[in-house]
Amino acid sequence: MPKSINKGVVAIPVVVASALMLMAPMLVSAQNAHFVRATSSLDGDDLVCSFKEAGLGDSVTVTMECSADASANYECQNRGANNKNPEAANKETVTEPVSGSDEFTSGKNGQITDSITVPAPGPGDFSCPPGQDRVLVSATYTNVVLTDTTNDIDVRLDNQQS
């Protein structure tokens, strides 16, 4: 006597597998990384990029980068009580791109709230004669961008000047 195959037993796993394959893109898109808030400010002469990113999923590690074009002005100052700048031409402006990055891990709510501090560019070879101190007088940051390099999203922030 021929054996019959129960077609319902085979059909159920096929339907379940098909449903899971159709749902997979929806599950992935449920984690949609985006910046809720991002600002730039100064801490002394250093640039600080503060942010809140959401839509990451729980315990996800991302790399964040803060970058800018920076210009730092250095001068020599007398060591006297008034710390006056001499009239000589011993002043230097350094202009170069700066950046800082770090890794952050989201909490159970799929969010990260933190900041990255980027120091002003260094003075390079600029030095002062004896009796004077090299001082960073001001720093300016333009084209400030915060980037989540893991999810390839970025946001342009305000320029800053000290």
C-alpha positions in Angstrom: 0.0 0.0 0.0 1.5 3.4 -0.9 2.4 5.7 1.9 0.9 9.1 1.8 2.9 12.2 2.7 1.2 14.7 5.0 1.6 17.9 3.0 0.6 20.1 5.9 3.7 19.0 7.9 6.0 20.2 5.1 4.1 23.4 4.4 4.2 24.8 7.9 8.0 25.0 8.1 8.1 26.5 4.6 5.6 29.2 5.6 7.4 30.0 8.8 10.8 30.3 7.1 9.2 32.5 4.4 7.6 34.8 7.0 11.0 35.1 8.9 12.8 36.1 5.7 10.2 38.7 4.9 10.4 40.1 8.4 14.2 40.3 8.5 14.5 43.7 6.8 11.9 45.1 9.2 13.9 43.9 12.2 17.1 45.4 10.8 15.4 48.7 10.0 14.0 49.0 13.5 17.6 50.0 14.6 17.9 53.3 12.8 20.9 55.2 14.1 20.4 59.0 14.2 21.5 62.1 16.1 18.9 63.4 18.5 21.1 66.3 19.5 24.6 67.5 18.5 26.4 70.7 19.5 29.9 72.1 19.6 31.4 74.4 22.3 34.7 75.4 23.8 36.4 74.2 27.0 39.1 76.8 27.3 40.7 76.7 23.8 39.7 73.0 23.1 36.7 72.0 20.9 34.0 69.9 22.5 31.5 67.9 20.4 28.6 66.8 22.5 25.9 64.5 21.2 23.0 62.2 21.9 22.6 59.4 19.4 19.6 57.0 19.3 18.3 54.1 17.3 21.4 52.0 17.9 20.0 48.9 19.6 21.2 47.7 23.0 24.9 47.3 23.8 26.1 48.4 20.4 29.6 49.9 20.1 30.1 52.8 17.7 33.1 54.9 16.8 32.5 58.7 16.9 34.8 61.3 15.4 34.8 65.1 15.9 36.8 67.0 13.2 37.3 70.6 12.2 39.6 73.0 10.5 41.5 74.8 13.3 43.5 78.0 13.6 45.4 78.7 16.8 47.2 82.0 17.6 50.3 81.8 19.8 52.3 84.7 21.3 55.2 85.3 23.5 54.4 87.1 26.8 56.6 88.8 29.3 56.8 87.1 32.7 56.2 90.4 34.5 53.2 91.0 36.7 51.1 92.3 33.8 51.9 89.5 31.3 52.1 92.0 28.4 52.8 91.0 24.9 56.0 92.5 23.5 55.8 94.6 20.3 58.1 92.2 18.5 56.8 90.0 15.7 57.1 86.9 17.8 53.6 85.7 17.1 52.5 82.5 15.3 49.3 81.3 13.8 49.0 77.6 13.2 46.2 76.4 10.8 45.5 72.7 10.3 42.8 70.1 10.5 42.2 68.6 13.9 40.1 65.6 15.0 39.4 63.3 17.9 37.6 60.0 18.1 36.5 57.4 20.7 34.4 54.3 21.0 31.1 54.4 22.8 28.6 51.7 23.8 24.9 52.2 23.8 22.8 51.4 26.9 19.7 49.3 27.2 17.7 52.1 25.6 19.8 52.0 22.4 21.2 55.5 23.1 24.5 57.2 23.7 24.9 60.7 25.3 28.5 61.8 25.6 31.2 64.1 24.2 34.6 64.2 22.5 37.2 66.8 23.3 39.6 67.9 20.5 42.7 70.0 21.5 43.8 73.1 19.7 46.7 72.5 17.2 50.1 72.7 18.8 52.6 75.6 18.2 54.9 73.5 16.1 58.5 75.0 16.1 57.4 78.3 17.5 59.4 79.3 20.6 60.0 82.4 22.7 63.2 84.1 23.8 64.4 83.8 27.4 62.2 85.8 29.8 59.0 85.2 27.8 56.4 82.4 27.8 54.7 80.9 24.8 50.9 81.3 25.3 47.9 80.1 23.2 45.9 83.3 22.8 43.0 82.1 20.8 41.6 79.2 18.8 39.0 79.1 16.0 37.3 76.1 14.7 35.4 76.0 11.4 33.8 73.2 9.4 33.0 71.2 12.6 31.6 67.8 11.8 30.5 65.0 14.1 30.6 61.6 12.5 29.4 58.1 13.6 31.9 56.2 11.5 30.3 52.9 12.3 26.9 53.8 10.8 28.3 56.3 8.3 26.2 59.3 9.5 27.4 62.8 10.2 26.1 66.2 11.2 27.7 69.6 10.7 28.0 71.7 13.9 28.5 75.4 14.7 31.9 77.1 14.3 33.6 78.1 17.5 36.1 80.8 18.5 37.9 81.4 21.7 
